[in-house]
């Protein structure tokens, strides 16, 4: 299982969700992607978008003014 990282701080909604989903498409099923997003709307919308497309959000950790979301490709 591979784990990659994607920094989306400063990227507005819905572009951040679209970029995260496009990156997940390049991964093999079961691989994980750690996504860093800003607090607020991105921290709510990105996980919902990922789960809506069949991926699993396995972790969501706040670090100051941003969040790290770990998603496993479905």
CNS distance restraints for C-alpha pairs under 8 A (distance, minus, plus):
assign (resid   1 and name CA) (resid  30 and name CA) 6.42 0.50 0.50
assign (resid   1 and name CA) (resid  31 and name CA) 5.06 0.50 0.50
assign (resid   1 and name CA) (resid  32 and name CA) 7.34 0.50 0.50
assign (resid   2 and name CA) (resid  31 and name CA) 4.99 0.50 0.50
assign (resid   2 and name CA) (resid  32 and name CA) 6.20 0.50 0.50
assign (resid   3 and name CA) (resid  31 and name CA) 6.03 0.50 0.50
assign (resid   3 and name CA) (resid  32 and name CA) 4.65 0.50 0.50
assign (resid   3 and name CA) (resid  33 and name CA) 5.56 0.50 0.50
assign (resid   3 and name CA) (resid  34 and name CA) 7.21 0.50 0.50
assign (resid   4 and name CA) (resid  32 and name CA) 6.43 0.50 0.50
assign (resid   4 and name CA) (resid  33 and name CA) 4.85 0.50 0.50
assign (resid   4 and name CA) (resid  34 and name CA) 6.12 0.50 0.50
assign (resid   5 and name CA) (resid  33 and name CA) 5.57 0.50 0.50
assign (resid   5 and name CA) (resid  34 and name CA) 4.61 0.50 0.50
assign (resid   5 and name CA) (resid  35 and name CA) 5.92 0.50 0.50
assign (resid   5 and name CA) (resid  36 and name CA) 7.98 0.50 0.50
assign (resid   6 and name CA) (resid  20 and name CA) 7.51 0.50 0.50
assign (resid   6 and name CA) (resid  33 and name CA) 7.13 0.50 0.50
assign (resid   6 and name CA) (resid  34 and name CA) 6.12 0.50 0.50
assign (resid   6 and name CA) (resid  35 and name CA) 4.80 0.50 0.50
assign (resid   6 and name CA) (resid  36 and name CA) 6.38 0.50 0.50
assign (resid   7 and name CA) (resid  35 and name CA) 5.83 0.50 0.50
assign (resid   7 and name CA) (resid  36 and name CA) 4.82 0.50 0.50
assign (resid   7 and name CA) (resid  37 and name CA) 6.79 0.50 0.50
assign (resid   8 and name CA) (resid  16 and name CA) 6.14 0.50 0.50
assign (resid   8 and name CA) (resid  35 and name CA) 6.86 0.50 0.50
assign (resid   8 and name CA) (resid  36 and name CA) 5.58 0.50 0.50
assign (resid   8 and name CA) (resid  37 and name CA) 5.11 0.50 0.50
assign (resid   8 and name CA) (resid  38 and name CA) 7.60 0.50 0.50
assign (resid   9 and name CA) (resid  36 and name CA) 6.24 0.50 0.50
assign (resid   9 and name CA) (resid  37 and name CA) 4.72 0.50 0.50
assign (resid   9 and name CA) (resid  38 and name CA) 5.25 0.50 0.50
assign (resid   9 and name CA) (resid  66 and name CA) 7.44 0.50 0.50
assign (resid  10 and name CA) (resid  37 and name CA) 7.59 0.50 0.50
assign (resid  10 and name CA) (resid  38 and name CA) 6.73 0.50 0.50
assign (resid  11 and name CA) (resid  15 and name CA) 6.57 0.50 0.50
assign (resid  11 and name CA) (resid  16 and name CA) 5.57 0.50 0.50
assign (resid  11 and name CA) (resid  37 and name CA) 7.88 0.50 0.50
assign (resid  12 and name CA) (resid  16 and name CA) 6.03 0.50 0.50
assign (resid  12 and name CA) (resid  42 and name CA) 7.32 0.50 0.50
assign (resid  13 and name CA) (resid  17 and name CA) 6.79 0.50 0.50
assign (resid  13 and name CA) (resid  41 and name CA) 7.47 0.50 0.50
assign (resid  13 and name CA) (resid  42 and name CA) 6.24 0.50 0.50
assign (resid  13 and name CA) (resid  45 and name CA) 7.67 0.50 0.50
assign (resid  14 and name CA) (resid  18 and name CA) 6.40 0.50 0.50
assign (resid  14 and name CA) (resid  45 and name CA) 8.00 0.50 0.50
assign (resid  15 and name CA) (resid  19 and name CA) 6.09 0.50 0.50
assign (resid  16 and name CA) (resid  20 and name CA) 6.20 0.50 0.50
assign (resid  16 and name CA) (resid  37 and name CA) 7.90 0.50 0.50
assign (resid  16 and name CA) (resid  42 and name CA) 7.32 0.50 0.50
assign (resid  16 and name CA) (resid  46 and name CA) 6.98 0.50 0.50
assign (resid  17 and name CA) (resid  21 and name CA) 6.16 0.50 0.50
assign (resid  17 and name CA) (resid  45 and name CA) 7.27 0.50 0.50
assign (resid  17 and name CA) (resid  46 and name CA) 4.97 0.50 0.50
assign (resid  17 and name CA) (resid  49 and name CA) 6.34 0.50 0.50
assign (resid  17 and name CA) (resid  50 and name CA) 7.44 0.50 0.50
assign (resid  18 and name CA) (resid  22 and name CA) 6.13 0.50 0.50
assign (resid  19 and name CA) (resid  23 and name CA) 6.19 0.50 0.50
assign (resid  20 and name CA) (resid  24 and name CA) 6.24 0.50 0.50
assign (resid  20 and name CA) (resid  35 and name CA) 7.33 0.50 0.50
assign (resid  20 and name CA) (resid  46 and name CA) 7.84 0.50 0.50
assign (resid  20 and name CA) (resid  50 and name CA) 7.91 0.50 0.50
assign (resid  21 and name CA) (resid  25 and name CA) 6.35 0.50 0.50
assign (resid  21 and name CA) (resid  50 and name CA) 6.74 0.50 0.50
assign (resid  22 and name CA) (resid  26 and name CA) 7.07 0.50 0.50
assign (resid  23 and name CA) (resid  27 and name CA) 7.15 0.50 0.50
assign (resid  24 and name CA) (resid  33 and name CA) 7.01 0.50 0.50
assign (resid  24 and name CA) (resid  73 and name CA) 6.28 0.50 0.50
assign (resid  27 and name CA) (resid  31 and name CA) 6.13 0.50 0.50
assign (resid  27 and name CA) (resid  32 and name CA) 7.99 0.50 0.50
assign (resid  27 and name CA) (resid  73 and name CA) 7.14 0.50 0.50
assign (resid  28 and name CA) (resid  73 and name CA) 7.08 0.50 0.50
assign (resid  29 and name CA) (resid  72 and name CA) 7.70 0.50 0.50
assign (resid  29 and name CA) (resid  73 and name CA) 5.09 0.50 0.50
assign (resid  29 and name CA) (resid  74 and name CA) 5.62 0.50 0.50
assign (resid  30 and name CA) (resid  72 and name CA) 5.61 0.50 0.50
assign (resid  30 and name CA) (resid  73 and name CA) 5.14 0.50 0.50
assign (resid  30 and name CA) (resid  74 and name CA) 6.36 0.50 0.50
assign (resid  31 and name CA) (resid  72 and name CA) 5.64 0.50 0.50
assign (resid  31 and name CA) (resid  73 and name CA) 5.66 0.50 0.50
assign (resid  32 and name CA) (resid  70 and name CA) 6.60 0.50 0.50
assign (resid  32 and name CA) (resid  71 and name CA) 5.47 0.50 0.50
assign (resid  32 and name CA) (resid  72 and name CA) 4.37 0.50 0.50
assign (resid  32 and name CA) (resid  73 and name CA) 6.25 0.50 0.50
assign (resid  33 and name CA) (resid  70 and name CA) 5.65 0.50 0.50
assign (resid  33 and name CA) (resid  71 and name CA) 5.28 0.50 0.50
assign (resid  33 and name CA) (resid  72 and name CA) 6.49 0.50 0.50
assign (resid  33 and name CA) (resid  73 and name CA) 7.86 0.50 0.50
assign (resid  34 and name CA) (resid  68 and name CA) 6.40 0.50 0.50
assign (resid  34 and name CA) (resid  69 and name CA) 5.61 0.50 0.50
assign (resid  34 and name CA) (resid  70 and name CA) 4.44 0.50 0.50
assign (resid  34 and name CA) (resid  71 and name CA) 6.50 0.50 0.50
assign (resid  35 and name CA) (resid  68 and name CA) 5.50 0.50 0.50
assign (resid  35 and name CA) (resid  69 and name CA) 5.06 0.50 0.50
assign (resid  35 and name CA) (resid  70 and name CA) 6.24 0.50 0.50
assign (resid  35 and name CA) (resid  71 and name CA) 7.79 0.50 0.50
assign (resid  36 and name CA) (resid  66 and name CA) 6.72 0.50 0.50
assign (resid  36 and name CA) (resid  67 and name CA) 5.55 0.50 0.50
assign (resid  36 and name CA) (resid  68 and name CA) 4.47 0.50 0.50
assign (resid  36 and name CA) (resid  69 and name CA) 6.33 0.50 0.50
assign (resid  37 and name CA) (resid  42 and name CA) 6.12 0.50 0.50
assign (resid  37 and name CA) (resid  43 and name CA) 6.23 0.50 0.50
assign (resid  37 and name CA) (resid  66 and name CA) 5.53 0.50 0.50
assign (resid  37 and name CA) (resid  67 and name CA) 5.38 0.50 0.50
assign (resid  37 and name CA) (resid  68 and name CA) 6.57 0.50 0.50
assign (resid  37 and name CA) (resid  69 and name CA) 7.82 0.50 0.50
assign (resid  38 and name CA) (resid  42 and name CA) 5.92 0.50 0.50
assign (resid  38 and name CA) (resid  43 and name CA) 6.38 0.50 0.50
assign (resid  38 and name CA) (resid  65 and name CA) 6.23 0.50 0.50
assign (resid  38 and name CA) (resid  66 and name CA) 4.27 0.50 0.50
assign (resid  38 and name CA) (resid  67 and name CA) 6.20 0.50 0.50
assign (resid  39 and name CA) (resid  43 and name CA) 5.43 0.50 0.50
assign (resid  39 and name CA) (resid  65 and name CA) 5.45 0.50 0.50
assign (resid  39 and name CA) (resid  66 and name CA) 4.77 0.50 0.50
assign (resid  39 and name CA) (resid  67 and name CA) 6.24 0.50 0.50
assign (resid  40 and name CA) (resid  44 and name CA) 6.69 0.50 0.50
assign (resid  41 and name CA) (resid  45 and name CA) 5.97 0.50 0.50
assign (resid  42 and name CA) (resid  46 and name CA) 5.65 0.50 0.50
assign (resid  43 and name CA) (resid  47 and name CA) 7.01 0.50 0.50
assign (resid  43 and name CA) (resid  66 and name CA) 7.87 0.50 0.50
assign (resid  43 and name CA) (resid  67 and name CA) 6.44 0.50 0.50
assign (resid  44 and name CA) (resid  48 and name CA) 6.68 0.50 0.50
assign (resid  45 and name CA) (resid  49 and name CA) 6.09 0.50 0.50
assign (resid  46 and name CA) (resid  50 and name CA) 6.22 0.50 0.50
assign (resid  47 and name CA) (resid  51 and name CA) 6.17 0.50 0.50
assign (resid  47 and name CA) (resid  57 and name CA) 6.44 0.50 0.50
assign (resid  47 and name CA) (resid  69 and name CA) 7.35 0.50 0.50
assign (resid  48 and name CA) (resid  52 and name CA) 5.98 0.50 0.50
assign (resid  49 and name CA) (resid  53 and name CA) 6.40 0.50 0.50
assign (resid  50 and name CA) (resid  54 and name CA) 6.68 0.50 0.50
assign (resid  50 and name CA) (resid  55 and name CA) 5.43 0.50 0.50
assign (resid  50 and name CA) (resid  56 and name CA) 7.19 0.50 0.50
assign (resid  50 and name CA) (resid  57 and name CA) 7.33 0.50 0.50
assign (resid  50 and name CA) (resid  71 and name CA) 7.54 0.50 0.50
assign (resid  51 and name CA) (resid  55 and name CA) 4.92 0.50 0.50
assign (resid  51 and name CA) (resid  56 and name CA) 5.77 0.50 0.50
assign (resid  51 and name CA) (resid  57 and name CA) 6.73 0.50 0.50
assign (resid  54 and name CA) (resid  73 and name CA) 7.83 0.50 0.50
assign (resid  54 and name CA) (resid  74 and name CA) 5.59 0.50 0.50
assign (resid  55 and name CA) (resid  71 and name CA) 6.58 0.50 0.50
assign (resid  55 and name CA) (resid  72 and name CA) 5.84 0.50 0.50
assign (resid  55 and name CA) (resid  73 and name CA) 4.99 0.50 0.50
assign (resid  55 and name CA) (resid  74 and name CA) 4.45 0.50 0.50
assign (resid  56 and name CA) (resid  71 and name CA) 5.49 0.50 0.50
assign (resid  56 and name CA) (resid  72 and name CA) 5.11 0.50 0.50
assign (resid  56 and name CA) (resid  73 and name CA) 6.67 0.50 0.50
assign (resid  56 and name CA) (resid  74 and name CA) 6.57 0.50 0.50
assign (resid  57 and name CA) (resid  69 and name CA) 7.04 0.50 0.50
assign (resid  57 and name CA) (resid  70 and name CA) 5.82 0.50 0.50
assign (resid  57 and name CA) (resid  71 and name CA) 4.38 0.50 0.50
assign (resid  57 and name CA) (resid  72 and name CA) 6.38 0.50 0.50
assign (resid  58 and name CA) (resid  69 and name CA) 7.76 0.50 0.50
assign (resid  58 and name CA) (resid  70 and name CA) 5.61 0.50 0.50
assign (resid  58 and name CA) (resid  71 and name CA) 5.77 0.50 0.50
assign (resid  58 and name CA) (resid  72 and name CA) 6.87 0.50 0.50
assign (resid  59 and name CA) (resid  68 and name CA) 7.81 0.50 0.50
assign (resid  59 and name CA) (resid  69 and name CA) 5.67 0.50 0.50
assign (resid  59 and name CA) (resid  70 and name CA) 4.98 0.50 0.50
assign (resid  59 and name CA) (resid  71 and name CA) 7.26 0.50 0.50
assign (resid  60 and name CA) (resid  67 and name CA) 6.72 0.50 0.50
assign (resid  60 and name CA) (resid  68 and name CA) 5.70 0.50 0.50
assign (resid  60 and name CA) (resid  69 and name CA) 4.46 0.50 0.50
assign (resid  60 and name CA) (resid  70 and name CA) 6.40 0.50 0.50
assign (resid  61 and name CA) (resid  67 and name CA) 5.51 0.50 0.50
assign (resid  61 and name CA) (resid  68 and name CA) 5.25 0.50 0.50
assign (resid  61 and name CA) (resid  69 and name CA) 6.55 0.50 0.50
assign (resid  62 and name CA) (resid  66 and name CA) 6.02 0.50 0.50
assign (resid  62 and name CA) (resid  67 and name CA) 4.35 0.50 0.50
assign (resid  62 and name CA) (resid  68 and name CA) 6.44 0.50 0.50
assign (resid  63 and name CA) (resid  67 and name CA) 5.68 0.50 0.50
assign (resid  63 and name CA) (resid  68 and name CA) 7.38 0.50 0.50
